[in-house]
Amino acid sequence: RAISTRIDIICGSFDRETSMEDAEMIHELGRSLTKQNTDSVTLNDVTPGDEFDFNSLSQTSHLILSTSSCFGYAPANLSQFTHQLLLASQTNPGCLSHLRHAVWGNGDERWFDTYMNVPRVLDLLLERAGSKRFYARGERGEPHAPTGASEVMVEDWALGMWNSLEQTVKTKSKDDDVDVAWDALWEYEPSRRHDRMTQWTLEDLVTKDGVLEGPPSEFARPDEGYWKLLEDLKRAEERQKLLLAERRAAAAAKNAARRR
């Protein structure tokens, strides 16, 4: 577990790279904190979620996540992190109890039903895995009680988030008394769209994005049901491939017969 303050910033972003740009801006604001506390604070560079070593969270004290959604699911460059987090939170609740986190989200209200789904769900999964939320989640264009904004933007959210984290560093607090609620951003004003989320199952994630590229993290405790799920989905995929090959062969034979 982390002894000094090590801060990791990870992001999940699509082609427009809004969440990546926001993460870089959040990082830039945070550099002043590390300059003032070089002996006790390490601020790592922004890392796309799928390039981040999930096991390294054992050495992380604070995690900052910036992400978007697409039809309710994580960007491709955050899919592996999402799978690892869901697996750890389900099979070993409390495994990240040493961690403190804050989440910034982007969303497009044109996709109303799944608006802000990924930042909301990942914020909840981090909590279920034992991490404590040290600052209320920020959602672009949504109310945010700690900043007093009716439509918060990343600059205001990031400034408040870093101020909160900096107070922790200055007082050498362990953050044991910090436990901000999941819906704290709407304490004074309700969401301008909605406050719902749609959670995923492991089957949902594997069906959409495939299996993990490596083994489960050291935090997870997958049981026989998890491995059976992967095996069943693999067999179903193989059956689909075989059926497709048979259909193609039948079509080719039919075309060949017509040419005779």
C-alpha positions in Angstrom: 0.0 0.0 0.0 1.0 3.6 -0.7 2.9 5.3 2.1 3.5 8.7 0.5 1.1 10.4 -1.8 1.2 8.9 -5.3 -1.4 10.3 -7.7 -2.4 8.5 -10.9 -4.6 10.1 -13.6 -6.2 7.8 -16.1 -8.6 8.5 -18.9 -11.0 6.9 -21.3 -11.6 8.9 -24.5 -13.0 8.6 -28.0 -11.9 10.1 -31.3 -12.7 13.6 -30.2 -10.4 13.0 -27.2 -12.3 15.4 -25.0 -11.7 13.4 -21.8 -8.0 13.0 -22.7 -7.7 16.8 -23.1 -9.5 17.3 -19.8 -7.2 14.8 -18.1 -4.2 16.7 -19.4 -5.6 20.0 -18.1 -6.3 18.4 -14.7 -2.7 17.1 -14.7 -1.3 20.6 -15.5 -3.2 22.2 -12.6 -1.9 19.5 -10.3 1.8 20.1 -11.1 1.8 23.1 -8.8 0.9 20.8 -6.0 3.8 18.4 -6.6 6.2 21.3 -7.0 5.3 22.4 -3.5 5.5 18.9 -2.0 8.3 17.2 -4.0 9.4 15.1 -1.1 6.0 13.6 -0.4 3.9 13.7 -3.6 4.4 11.9 -6.9 2.1 12.9 -9.8 2.3 10.5 -12.7 1.6 11.4 -16.3 -1.9 10.9 -17.7 -2.4 7.3 -18.9 -5.1 5.8 -21.0 -6.9 3.2 -19.0 -5.8 0.2 -21.1 -2.1 1.2 -20.7 -2.4 1.5 -16.9 -1.2 -1.5 -14.9 -4.2 -2.2 -12.6 -2.0 -4.0 -10.1 0.0 -0.8 -9.6 -3.0 0.6 -7.7 -1.5 -1.1 -4.7 1.0 1.7 -4.7 -1.5 4.5 -5.6 -2.9 6.8 -2.9 -5.2 8.9 -5.1 -6.8 8.0 -8.4 -8.3 10.6 -10.7 -10.4 9.3 -13.6 -11.6 11.3 -16.6 -13.9 9.5 -19.0 -16.7 9.6 -21.6 -19.5 7.2 -22.5 -20.7 5.6 -25.8 -24.1 4.1 -25.6 -23.5 3.5 -21.9 -20.2 1.7 -22.3 -16.6 2.7 -21.7 -14.3 3.9 -24.5 -12.2 1.2 -26.1 -9.1 2.5 -24.3 -10.7 2.1 -20.9 -12.4 -1.3 -21.5 -9.7 -3.5 -19.8 -9.6 -1.2 -16.8 -13.4 -1.4 -16.6 -13.4 -5.2 -16.7 -10.7 -5.4 -14.0 -12.5 -3.0 -11.7 -15.9 -4.7 -12.1 -14.3 -8.1 -11.5 -12.4 -6.9 -8.4 -15.4 -5.1 -6.9 -17.7 -8.1 -7.4 -15.3 -10.8 -6.2 -13.3 -9.0 -3.5 -15.2 -6.0 -2.1 -13.0 -3.7 -0.1 -9.8 -4.6 -1.9 -9.0 -1.0 -2.7 -9.7 0.3 0.8 -6.3 2.2 0.8 -7.4 4.2 -2.2 -9.0 7.7 -2.6 -10.6 8.7 -5.9 -12.3 11.4 -7.8 -14.1 11.2 -11.2 -14.7 13.7 -14.0 -17.2 12.8 -16.7 -18.2 13.9 -20.2 -21.4 13.1 -21.9 -23.7 13.9 -24.8 -27.3 14.6 -23.9 -28.4 13.5 -27.4 -28.0 10.0 -26.1 -30.3 10.7 -23.1 -30.9 7.2 -21.7 -27.1 6.5 -21.3 -26.0 10.0 -20.5 -23.0 10.0 -18.2 -23.3 6.3 -17.6 -19.6 5.4 -17.5 -18.4 8.0 -15.1 -21.3 7.3 -12.8 -20.9 3.5 -12.8 -17.1 3.6 -12.5 -17.4 6.0 -9.6 -19.8 3.5 -7.9 -17.5 0.5 -8.7 -14.5 2.2 -7.1 -16.6 2.7 -4.0 -17.7 -0.9 -3.9 -14.1 -2.0 -4.3 -13.4 0.0 -1.1 -12.0 3.3 -2.4 -13.2 6.5 -0.7 -14.4 9.4 -2.8 -12.5 12.5 -1.6 -14.3 14.9 -3.9 -17.7 14.9 -5.5 -17.8 13.6 -9.1 -17.9 16.3 -11.7 -20.1 16.0 -14.8 -19.6 18.6 -17.6 -22.7 20.8 -17.7 -24.3 19.4 -14.6 -24.8 21.1 -11.2 -21.9 20.6 -8.8 -22.5 21.5 -5.2 -18.9 21.9 -3.9 -18.1 24.5 -6.6 -21.5 26.1 -6.5 -21.8 25.8 -10.3 -25.1 25.1 -12.0 -23.2 23.9 -15.1 -19.7 22.9 -14.0 -16.8 22.9 -16.4 -13.6 20.9 -15.9 -11.5 24.0 -14.9 -13.6 24.8 -11.9 -14.0 21.1 -10.9 -10.3 20.5 -11.2 -9.4 23.5 -9.1 -11.7 22.4 -6.3 -10.5 18.8 -6.5 -6.9 19.8 -6.3 -7.6 22.2 -3.4 -9.3 19.3 -1.5 -6.4 16.9 -2.2 -3.8 19.6 -1.3 -5.4 20.1 2.2 -5.0 16.4 2.8 -1.3 16.5 1.8 -0.6 19.6 4.0 -2.3 18.1 7.1 -0.7 14.7 6.5 -4.3 13.3 6.9 -5.0 9.7 6.0 -8.4 10.8 4.7 -10.0 8.3 7.1 -12.9 10.7 7.7 -13.4 11.5 4.1 -16.3 9.7 2.5 -18.2 11.9 0.0 -21.5 10.5 -1.2 -21.9 9.3 -4.8 -24.6 11.9 -5.5 -23.0 14.8 -3.6 -22.7 16.9 -6.8 -26.5 17.3 -6.7 -26.8 18.3 -3.0 -28.2 21.7 -3.8 -29.6 21.3 -7.3 -30.9 18.2 -9.2 -29.4 16.9 -12.5 -30.5 18.9 -15.5 -30.9 15.6 -17.4 -31.3 12.7 -15.1 -29.5 11.0 -12.2 -29.8 7.4 -13.4 -27.2 4.8 -14.5 -27.3 1.4 -16.0 -24.8 -1.1 -14.5 -23.1 -3.8 -16.4 -22.5 -7.5 -15.8 -19.2 -9.2 -16.6 -21.1 -11.0 -19.3 -22.1 -7.7 -20.8 -18.4 -6.5 -20.9 -17.0 -9.7 -22.3 -19.7 -9.9 -25.0 -19.0 -6.4 -26.1 -15.2 -6.1 -25.6 -13.9 -9.6 -25.3 -11.9 -11.2 -22.6 -9.1 -9.7 -20.6 -5.8 -9.4 -22.5 -4.0 -10.7 -19.4 -4.8 -12.4 -16.2 -7.2 -10.9 -13.6 -5.6 -8.4 -11.3 -4.1 -9.3 -7.9 -7.2 -7.7 -6.3 -9.7 -10.0 -7.9 -10.9 -13.4 -6.6 -12.6 -14.9 -9.6 -14.5 -18.1 -8.9 -15.5 -21.0 -11.1 -18.5 -19.1 -12.3 -16.3 -16.5 -13.9 -14.1 -19.0 -15.8 -17.2 -20.9 -16.9 -18.7 -17.7 -18.2 -15.6 -17.1 -20.3 -15.6 -20.7 -21.6 -19.3 -20.6 -22.5 -18.8 -17.3 -24.4 -15.8 -18.7 -26.2 -17.8 -21.8 -27.3 -20.7 -19.5 -28.4 -18.2 -17.4 -30.5 -16.8 -20.6 -32.0 -20.3 -21.8 -32.9 -21.0 -18.5 -34.5 -17.8 -18.6 -36.6 -18.6 -22.2 -37.7 -22.2 -21.2 -38.7 -20.9 -18.2 -40.6 -18.4 -20.4 -42.4 -21.1 -22.9 -43.3 -23.3 -20.2 -44.7 -20.5 -18.8 -46.8 -19.7 -22.3 -48.1 -23.3 -22.9 -49.0 -23.6 -19.5 -50.8 -20.4 -20.2 -52.7 -21.7 -23.7 -53.8 -25.0 -22.2 -54.8 -23.3 -19.5 -56.9 -21.0 -22.1 -58.5 -24.1 -24.2 -59.4 -25.7 -21.3 -61.2 -22.7 -20.7 -63.4 -22.8 -24.2 -64.7 
